[in-house]
């Protein structure tokens, strides 16, 4: 009853943030390749009259890419967003948004000058009313059309280079499902040809920054939609879990009594329809997902391929990931060894750090374990568990950042797979964000995790740990240097003593000192011992 009341009360709020701004979806915008909508506050493009920003050319990175994608000029996502736009709003100060109408993450107020820090909590730490409110927010987003954004239903070429726009309306929740599909879809090469080995948000360095931004934008959408400025996404701590303890009607939906692949009729989510799940159909028609409903949400946790994913991740697995000092390594894809990103993503063993194509662990393990809609990469965001899962993955990323305190230069500048270099703009976001912009502490982006606050991440121990780890690796060299230094010191001391004795023998008897000062005596005694 409480959920129904909340749902009705919240229906009146309708705003959004996401992919193609509705104001930039006309043939004029596409053919001129300009997306600089007016800010409602003063009516000028990008709020220029109010000093919020201005319309400027997009500067793309020229850093070389990795060899994984051997084509050029065949995919609308290349050099994002230059196929669609080469001029967008560049916002000033703490302003952000496709028209500079919002505040940067971590800032608030009419002029975006107020700093604030929100805290993401475990879903099990929410009160009953807080949990019910979260579920009502999800359902509201699923049933509210985005007033600000639309999704393209064809490629730029299929739109006749912008002269024939092809866009559809979409609800706020599905807008983010579509974005996750679009960033990871296959490349359509024409005819019946496709290229599968491409992903602008997975299997490479951008995996963690991209999903961090995805969650921040989703969080901001719910805040705007509901007017709840303090809303944060709860996380599910799945370490050492033996089953899906959030897969109940009280939380994210239990089993259907007659069909284990469906959700219980008592759950909100049993009536949800999914989108963007028929990948082979899109590929065969050289088409994009257009947001059409494709059936109910599927989930059958635990009845998965146990040879590929024997168990859910343990606390020890997470700790091993955090001990890896390299964010990225080698080919910077799913074959990378001893890479924190690749191990956390689940393509490398959490026992050894060695890439293993036969296993799906860590982040990937949860997707496989759910055995349903969430197990297919492009459509996985249809399941709301996706949000809780990735919030916890982001918290592990945050732990690693705090433990190792990397400079932004640690994130690869060049030679990463397409779309994953540090200065590459992340697909398919407008306004534009770079991968490297989110390789920073969550506190600099205005949020924290409750269990990380409790662990006092600024303690001296956390600060000194990286140095101790480095020292442990080089201690044999330090010990060797100390031994060689001691030997050289002894040799020099002995030589000095010998020269002094010879000099005294050469002095006339009347000129030799009768007494030795106390300090000199101790010095000579010390040298003789050496």
Secondary structure, 3 states (H helix, E strand, C coil): CHHHHHHHHHCCCCCCCCCEEHHHCCHHHHHHCEECCECCCCCCECCHHHCCEEEEECCCCCCCCCCCCCCCCCCCCCCCCCCCCCEEEEECCCEECCCCCEECCCEECCCCCEECCEEECEHHHCCHHHHHHHHHHHHHHHCCECCCEEEECCCCCCCCCCCCCCEECCEHHHHHHHHHHHHHCCEEEECCEEECCCCCCCCCCHHHHHHHHHHHHHHHHHHHHHCCCCCCCCECCCCCCCCCCCCCCCCCCCECCCCCCCECCCCHHHHCECCCCCHHHHHHCCCCCCCCCCCECCCCCCCCCCCCCCCCCCHHHHHHHHHCCCCCCCCCCCCCCCCHHHHHHCCECCCCCCECCCCCCHHHHHHHHHCCHHHCCCCHHHCCHHHHHHHHHHHHHHHHHHHHCCCHHHCCCCCCCCCCCCCCECCCCCCCCEHHHHCCCHHHHCEEEHHHHHCCCCCHHHHHHHHHHHHHHHHHHHHHHHHHHHHHHHHHHHHHHHHHHHHHHHCCHHHCCCCCCHHHHHHHHHHHHC
